[in-house]
Amino acid sequence: MAEVRIGEHDSFEVALKRFNRKIQQAGILS
C-alpha cells in the first residue's frame, strides 16, 4: 500500500490529496 507521511504543517486535506495522487501513480483503485 502507499504510505503518506503527514507533517505537522500539513492539513488533512493536503495529506488526502497527496495520498490520492500516490494511489493514482501506483495504479491502485480503492
Sequence and secondary structure as in RCSB ss.txt:
>XXXX:A:sequence
MAEVRIGEHDSFEVALKRFNRKIQQAGILS
>XXXX:A:secstr
       TT  HHHHHHHHHHHHHHHT   
